[in-house]
Every structure is written in structure tokens, then in C-alpha cells.
Amino acid sequence: MNERSIPSLAKRFRGYFPIIVDVETGGFDAKTHALLEIAAVTVEMNEHGFLAPQKSFFYATLPFAGAKLDPASLAFTGIIPDHPFRMAVDEKKALSELFSHLKKEMKDAHCKRCVLVGHNAAFDLSFINAACERHKLKSIFHPFTTFDTAALSALALGETVLASALAAAKLEFDNQQAHSALYDAERTAELFCFIVNRWQELGGWR
């Protein structure tokens, strides 16, 4: 196989570098509720055009000044925002460091723009965009384009719930570990790779 014919991640998604993201929050309103956890997973492509999860990044974040915390959301995730063992950092520091890492990964893959991949991705992107706006940070993600694994799963597997989609794909999911941003991001990355790779097995995108 000559160099020109080797599949490239930079070519697969029109120059976009897919980054699988999951956030855990103190509610549903990105403007008023706290961002409490953020995780991101990169992917790599082999010489046959198949994807696999590559690197994982995780930050527990402190609620911003004046942030609201919905008790029902905290009960659902099990997060105790002021627990000392969370080792939480300011969300500006977390996002700045995360963007720096991801920008390097994007450049190493010869891609031009990061695109957020998420299960119900608009939710995750809304919290990242709101945090960037609060701290006047330039996001590395496309401002509105996302790859939504809920929609992809509906097409490929007939399921929209993450746990059900993973079960249909015969991929591991532990309900006891769910609702941790890192765990959910890593499982979503496996699901995204499964769907893209299944398409590749069926003949690919070209």
C-alpha cells in the first residue's frame, strides 16, 4: 500500500478531528447550572481505515460563582461538588488545559478543526460554549456542528439510549459506573468507533 492510499483520519471527516466528550452538570441550563465534570477521548485510525479510542482526558471542575445546583441532578450523578477528594479545579483552568492537549492531538492527526462527538451532543456542547463565554475562552470545537451518537445509534442499531445502544452493539456498560463523565465518554467513544467501523466493513464511505 503506497502512502497516498493509506486511510487518514484527516480525510475521513472532511478535516474534522472527532473528540468524544461527556459532561456532568448541576442541572440542565448551561447558562445557570454548574459544569462539574468534563471528559474527552480522542480516536486514531489504522491503515485499514478503522477507528479505535486513543487518549482520555478528565477534569472535575468547581462550580462557577453564582452557579445553581439542582439537588435532583446531584442525586442522579452522585457528585458531591465540595467533596475534597474530587480534586476539582476552576473550569477556566480545566478547559484551557484540555483545549491545549486536544489542539496538539488535532495537529498531530493533520486535522483542521475539532468537532464534538457526544451522546445527545448538543447538551455537552452547550455547557462547553457557556463556560467559554463566561471566561472569554476561544473554544477549539466547531460552534454548532456535532456528531451525535444518539442519532447514529438510532440509524445503525435502532436504539437511542446509550446503555441500550451499547448492549445492541455487544459492548460493555456498567450501570454502577455510569454518570461519571470519564466512564460515559469512554463508552461513547467505543460506540462511535463501532458505528464508523461497521460502515467501513460494509464498504466504507467512498
C-alpha positions in Angstrom: 0.0 0.0 0.0 1.6 3.3 -1.0 1.4 6.4 1.2 -1.2 8.1 -0.9 -3.6 5.1 -0.5 -3.3 4.8 3.3 -6.5 5.9 5.1 -6.1 9.1 7.0 -8.3 10.4 9.8 -7.7 13.9 8.4 -9.6 12.8 5.2 -12.3 10.7 6.9 -14.5 13.6 8.3 -13.7 16.5 5.9 -10.7 17.6 8.0 -12.6 17.4 11.3 -10.9 15.8 14.3 -13.6 13.9 16.2 -13.4 14.2 20.0 -15.8 12.3 22.1 -17.0 14.4 25.1 -19.2 13.9 28.1 -20.0 16.4 30.8 -21.7 16.1 34.1 -23.6 19.1 35.4 -25.6 20.5 38.2 -28.7 20.8 36.1 -29.9 21.3 32.5 -29.4 25.1 31.9 -26.0 25.7 30.5 -26.1 29.4 31.5 -27.0 28.9 35.1 -26.2 25.4 36.2 -22.7 24.3 37.2 -20.3 22.3 35.0 -19.0 19.7 37.4 -17.0 17.2 35.2 -15.7 17.1 31.7 -14.0 14.2 29.9 -12.7 13.9 26.3 -11.5 10.9 24.3 -9.5 11.1 21.1 -9.5 8.4 18.4 -7.0 7.0 16.0 -7.3 5.4 12.6 -5.3 2.3 11.5 -4.1 1.6 8.0 -7.3 -0.2 7.1 -9.5 2.8 8.0 -10.8 1.5 11.3 -11.1 3.7 14.4 -10.2 3.0 18.0 -10.2 5.1 21.1 -6.8 6.6 21.8 -6.3 9.1 24.7 -8.6 10.1 27.6 -8.6 13.4 29.4 -10.7 14.2 32.6 -11.3 17.2 34.8 -13.5 17.6 37.8 -14.5 21.3 37.9 -15.6 23.7 40.6 -19.0 25.4 40.2 -18.6 28.9 38.9 -19.5 31.8 41.1 -23.3 32.0 41.4 -23.9 28.6 39.7 -27.1 26.8 40.5 -27.0 23.2 41.7 -30.2 21.1 41.2 -30.5 18.5 44.0 -32.1 16.1 41.6 -29.2 16.3 39.2 -26.7 15.8 42.0 -28.6 12.8 43.3 -28.7 11.3 39.7 -24.9 11.7 39.2 -23.8 11.1 42.8 -21.5 14.1 42.6 -20.7 16.0 45.8 -19.4 19.3 44.4 -17.4 20.3 47.5 -16.0 16.9 48.3 -12.2 17.3 48.8 -11.4 14.0 47.1 -12.8 15.3 43.8 -9.6 17.3 43.3 -11.7 19.8 41.4 -10.2 22.8 39.6 -11.5 26.1 38.2 -13.4 25.5 35.0 -11.3 28.0 33.1 -8.1 26.1 34.1 -9.7 22.8 33.2 -10.9 24.0 29.7 -7.7 25.8 29.0 -5.6 22.7 29.7 -7.9 20.4 27.9 -8.0 22.6 24.8 -4.2 22.8 24.8 -3.9 19.0 24.9 -6.6 18.5 22.2 -5.2 21.1 19.9 -1.9 19.2 19.9 -3.7 15.9 19.2 -5.6 17.5 16.3 -2.4 18.9 14.8 -0.6 15.5 15.1 -3.5 14.0 13.2 -3.2 16.7 10.5 -6.8 17.8 11.0 -8.0 21.3 10.8 -10.9 21.6 13.3 -12.1 19.7 16.3 -15.7 18.5 16.3 -17.5 17.4 19.4 -18.9 13.8 19.4 -21.4 13.1 22.1 -24.5 11.2 23.1 -27.1 14.0 22.7 -24.1 16.1 21.8 -26.0 19.5 21.8 -26.2 19.3 25.6 -22.5 18.8 26.1 -21.6 21.5 23.6 -24.0 24.0 25.2 -22.2 23.7 28.5 -18.7 24.0 27.0 -19.8 27.0 24.9 -21.4 28.6 28.0 -18.2 28.1 30.0 -16.1 29.5 27.2 -18.3 32.6 27.1 -18.0 33.1 30.9 -14.2 33.0 30.7 -13.7 34.6 27.3 -12.0 31.5 26.0 -11.9 30.5 22.4 -13.3 27.0 22.1 -11.4 24.5 19.9 -14.8 22.9 18.9 -16.9 23.9 15.9 -19.6 26.2 17.4 -22.6 24.2 16.2 -21.6 21.2 14.2 -21.6 17.9 16.2 -21.6 14.2 15.6 -24.4 12.8 17.8 -24.1 9.2 18.7 -27.7 9.1 19.8 -28.8 9.8 16.2 -26.1 7.5 14.8 -27.3 4.7 17.1 -30.9 5.2 16.0 -29.8 4.6 12.4 -27.3 1.8 13.0 -28.7 0.0 16.0 -32.3 1.1 16.4 -31.5 2.5 19.9 -31.1 6.0 21.2 -30.3 5.4 24.9 -26.5 4.9 25.5 -26.8 1.7 27.6 -29.2 0.2 25.1 -27.1 1.1 22.1 -24.0 -0.4 23.7 -25.9 -3.6 24.5 -27.1 -3.8 20.9 -23.5 -3.4 19.8 -22.4 -6.0 22.4 -20.2 -3.5 24.1 -19.7 -3.3 27.9 -21.7 -0.9 30.0 -21.8 -0.9 33.8 -24.7 1.0 35.3 -22.7 1.3 38.6 -20.1 3.4 36.8 -22.4 5.4 34.6 -22.8 9.1 35.0 -19.1 9.6 35.5 -18.0 11.8 32.7 -14.9 9.8 32.0 -16.7 6.4 32.0 -19.5 7.7 29.8 -17.1 9.4 27.4 -15.0 6.2 27.0 -18.1 4.1 26.4 -19.5 6.7 23.9 -16.1 6.6 22.1 -16.4 2.8 21.8 -19.9 3.2 20.4 -18.8 5.8 17.9 -15.9 3.7 16.7 -18.2 0.7 16.4 -20.6 2.5 14.2 -17.9 4.1 12.0 -16.1 0.7 11.7 -19.3 -1.1 10.9 -19.8 1.3 8.0 -16.2 0.7 6.9 -16.8 -3.1 6.9 -19.8 -2.6 4.7 -17.7 -0.9 2.0 -16.7 2.4 3.5 -17.7 6.0 2.8 -16.3 6.1 -0.7 
